[in-house]
Amino acid sequence: MGTYENKNNLFGFLLILPALAVLGVLYIYPLIRAIYISFLWKGQLGLENYTKAFALYRKDIVYTLGITAATVIIVFAVSMVIASYLRFKNWKFLDYMYRLPLFIPFLIVGHAMRVFLAQHGVMNMIISRLTGIHRLPGLASQWLGLTLAFAWVLSPFAILIILGAFKAIDDSYVEAALNLGSNKFKVIIDVLIPLARPSIMVALVLTFVRTISSLTIPLMVGPSKPTMLPVDMMFRVNYYNDWGVANALGVISYVIVIGLSMYYLRFMVTERGGLKH
């Protein structure tokens, strides 16, 4: 029996070995090398790259966290509204339209939003014709325009996850709450959201990670200063050939994401422990 299990384990390991090799070559090795280079200063190990990164880009770190947090909040609000509506109503048009950004590359999103949110762009033209106001500020190259661009392109991912979790909840829970006098809003707050919390957390974590790691949209839509960390990393490499500070900024981003991931893992462990009890 033990020999049979060992053979099965070996066979299973051989099946996943190609995937592990790809993961090691394309992710683990570059990550370890990036961390090593971030501590390398003129051939010696030290914290100079981090000192320089915080001195030059302290405001950008705060700005990146602010944009990411604002995006997560907006995506959460939009996702909850659309997912809740589609949980109770079957509106094919909305069901198709909210998925549209899923099929648009970030490069196209950045260019489209830059045109749409410009001072003489499509949005201001529509507002001018409706209100008669001709001097309107453009949202492109501003933090608000960048946040709206992120929210528009990332909301469909969150909606898909949250809507799937809402629809997976048995109708008997919803019907019981409605029979006891709850309205649909109370059902969403007291039934759907608590039961779908793990999926909601997954959607928010993915939104956070995709926002903080994005380069194209901040480069095309966001302001030149302050800007997000991936843009700073690109400029350190392209214009200064400064791989040390660029990797230090990357490690700072990793630490932020790891901190969020640890919170998420603790949340999931607590949720599972609560379900078991």
C-alpha positions in Angstrom: 0.0 0.0 0.0 2.8 2.4 0.9 4.7 1.6 -2.3 1.5 2.3 -4.3 1.0 5.6 -2.6 4.6 6.6 -3.2 4.3 5.8 -6.9 1.2 7.9 -7.1 2.9 10.8 -5.3 5.9 10.6 -7.6 3.6 10.5 -10.7 1.7 13.5 -9.4 4.9 15.4 -8.8 6.1 14.6 -12.3 2.8 15.9 -13.7 3.2 19.3 -12.0 7.0 19.5 -12.5 6.8 21.4 -15.8 4.5 24.0 -14.2 6.8 24.3 -11.2 9.8 24.7 -13.5 8.1 27.5 -15.4 7.1 29.2 -12.1 10.7 28.9 -10.8 12.3 30.3 -14.0 9.7 33.1 -14.7 8.8 34.2 -11.2 10.8 32.8 -8.3 14.3 33.3 -9.7 13.5 36.9 -11.0 12.0 37.7 -7.6 15.0 36.5 -5.6 17.4 38.4 -8.0 15.3 41.6 -7.8 15.5 41.5 -4.0 19.2 40.9 -4.1 19.8 43.8 -6.5 17.7 46.1 -4.4 20.2 45.7 -1.6 23.3 46.0 -3.9 24.9 49.4 -3.9 28.2 49.9 -5.7 29.1 46.3 -5.4 28.3 46.0 -1.7 25.1 45.1 0.2 23.3 47.9 2.0 20.2 49.9 2.4 21.2 52.8 0.2 18.8 52.0 -2.6 15.9 52.0 -0.1 17.0 55.2 1.5 17.2 56.8 -2.0 13.8 55.3 -3.0 12.1 56.8 0.1 13.8 60.1 -0.3 12.9 60.5 -4.0 9.5 58.7 -4.1 8.0 59.0 -0.7 5.0 61.0 -2.0 4.6 58.6 -4.9 4.3 55.7 -2.5 1.6 57.5 -0.6 -0.1 58.5 -3.9 0.0 54.9 -5.1 -1.7 53.6 -2.0 -4.3 56.4 -2.2 -5.2 55.6 -5.8 -5.3 51.9 -5.1 -7.5 52.4 -2.1 -9.9 54.7 -3.9 -10.1 52.3 -6.8 -10.9 49.4 -4.5 -13.7 51.4 -2.8 -15.3 52.5 -6.1 -15.0 49.0 -7.6 -16.6 47.5 -4.4 -19.5 50.0 -4.6 -20.1 49.5 -8.3 -19.7 45.7 -8.1 -22.1 45.4 -5.2 -24.8 47.5 -6.9 -24.6 45.6 -10.3 -24.2 42.1 -8.7 -27.1 42.7 -6.3 -29.3 43.9 -9.1 -28.5 41.0 -11.4 -29.0 38.6 -8.5 -32.7 39.5 -8.5 -33.3 40.7 -12.0 -32.4 39.2 -15.4 -31.4 42.1 -17.5 -29.5 40.8 -20.5 -28.3 44.2 -21.7 -26.6 45.0 -18.4 -25.3 41.5 -18.1 -23.5 41.9 -21.5 -22.4 45.5 -21.2 -20.6 45.3 -17.8 -18.4 42.5 -19.3 -17.2 44.7 -22.2 -14.0 46.0 -20.5 -12.9 42.4 -19.9 -12.0 42.1 -23.6 -10.2 45.5 -23.9 -6.4 45.6 -23.3 -5.0 48.1 -20.8 -3.2 49.9 -23.5 -6.5 50.6 -25.4 -8.2 51.5 -22.1 -5.5 54.1 -21.4 -5.7 55.7 -24.8 -9.6 55.6 -24.8 -9.8 57.2 -21.3 -7.2 59.8 -22.2 -9.4 60.9 -25.1 -12.7 60.5 -23.2 -11.6 62.5 -20.1 -9.5 65.2 -21.9 -10.4 68.8 -21.5 -11.9 68.8 -25.0 -12.8 65.1 -24.9 -16.0 63.3 -25.4 -17.2 63.6 -21.8 -16.8 67.3 -21.6 -18.4 67.7 -25.1 -21.5 65.9 -23.9 -21.7 67.9 -20.7 -21.2 71.1 -22.6 -24.1 70.3 -24.9 -26.4 69.3 -22.1 -25.6 72.2 -19.7 -24.3 75.0 -22.0 -21.1 75.2 -20.0 -18.1 75.5 -22.3 -15.1 75.7 -20.0 -14.8 72.5 -18.2 -11.6 71.0 -16.7 -10.3 67.7 -18.1 -10.0 64.7 -15.8 -7.2 63.2 -17.9 -3.8 63.6 -16.2 -5.5 64.0 -12.8 -5.9 61.5 -10.0 -9.7 61.4 -10.4 -9.4 60.5 -14.1 -6.9 57.8 -13.3 -9.1 56.3 -10.6 -12.1 56.3 -12.9 -10.1 54.5 -15.6 -9.0 51.9 -13.1 -12.5 51.4 -11.8 -14.0 51.1 -15.3 -11.6 48.4 -16.4 -11.4 46.4 -13.1 -15.0 46.4 -12.1 -16.1 43.6 -14.4 -13.6 41.2 -12.7 -15.0 41.9 -9.3 -18.6 41.8 -10.6 -18.1 38.3 -12.1 -16.7 37.0 -8.8 -19.3 38.6 -6.5 -22.2 37.8 -8.8 -21.2 34.2 -9.1 -21.0 34.0 -5.3 -24.4 35.7 -4.9 -26.0 33.3 -7.4 -24.4 30.3 -5.6 -26.3 31.1 -2.4 -29.3 28.9 -2.1 -32.6 30.6 -2.9 -34.1 29.2 0.3 -32.1 31.7 2.4 -33.3 34.6 0.3 -36.9 33.4 0.3 -36.8 32.8 4.1 -35.6 36.4 4.7 -38.3 37.8 2.4 -41.0 35.8 4.1 -39.9 37.1 7.5 -40.5 40.7 6.3 -37.1 41.7 5.0 -36.9 43.8 1.9 -34.3 43.1 -0.8 -31.9 45.7 0.5 -31.9 44.0 3.9 -31.5 40.6 2.2 -28.4 41.9 0.5 -26.9 43.3 3.7 -27.8 40.6 6.1 -27.8 37.5 3.8 -25.9 37.8 0.6 -22.9 39.8 1.7 -22.1 37.8 4.9 -22.4 34.5 3.0 -20.3 35.8 0.1 -17.6 37.5 2.1 -14.7 35.1 1.0 -15.5 35.8 -2.7 -15.9 39.5 -2.0 -12.5 39.5 -0.4 -11.0 37.7 -3.4 -12.4 40.3 -5.7 -11.1 43.2 -3.6 -7.6 41.6 -3.3 -7.4 41.1 -7.0 -8.5 44.6 -7.7 -5.8 45.9 -5.3 -3.0 43.8 -6.8 -4.0 44.7 -10.4 -4.2 48.4 -9.6 -0.9 48.7 -7.7 1.0 46.8 -10.4 -0.4 48.6 -13.4 2.0 50.6 -15.7 0.1 51.4 -18.9 -3.0 53.2 -17.5 -1.0 55.5 -15.0 1.4 56.3 -17.8 -1.3 57.3 -20.2 -4.0 58.8 -18.0 -2.4 59.7 -14.7 -0.5 63.0 -13.8 3.2 63.2 -14.4 3.8 64.0 -10.7 3.1 62.4 -8.4 2.7 59.1 -10.2 2.5 55.4 -9.3 5.4 53.2 -8.4 5.5 51.1 -11.7 6.0 54.3 -13.6 8.8 55.4 -11.3 10.4 52.0 -11.8 10.2 52.3 -15.5 11.8 55.8 -15.5 14.6 54.7 -13.1 15.6 51.9 -15.6 15.0 53.7 -18.9 16.4 57.1 -18.1 18.9 56.4 -15.3 19.8 52.7 -15.7 19.3 52.6 -11.9 18.3 49.0 -11.4 19.0 49.2 -7.6 16.4 51.9 -6.8 13.9 50.4 -9.4 14.1 47.0 -7.7 13.9 48.7 -4.3 10.6 50.3 -5.4 9.5 46.9 -6.6 10.3 45.2 -3.3 8.3 48.0 -1.5 5.3 47.1 -3.7 5.8 43.4 -2.9 5.8 44.2 0.8 2.6 46.1 0.5 0.9 43.3 -1.4 2.3 40.6 0.9 0.9 42.6 3.9 -2.5 42.6 2.3 -2.2 38.9 1.4 -1.3 38.0 5.0 -4.5 39.8 6.1 -6.5 38.0 3.5 -5.1 34.6 4.6 -5.8 35.3 8.2 -9.4 36.3 7.2 -9.8 33.1 5.3 -8.5 31.0 8.2 -10.9 32.7 10.6 -13.8 32.2 8.2 -13.1 28.5 7.8 -12.6 28.1 11.5 -16.0 29.8 12.1 -17.7 27.6 9.5 -16.3 24.5 11.2 -17.6 25.6 14.6 
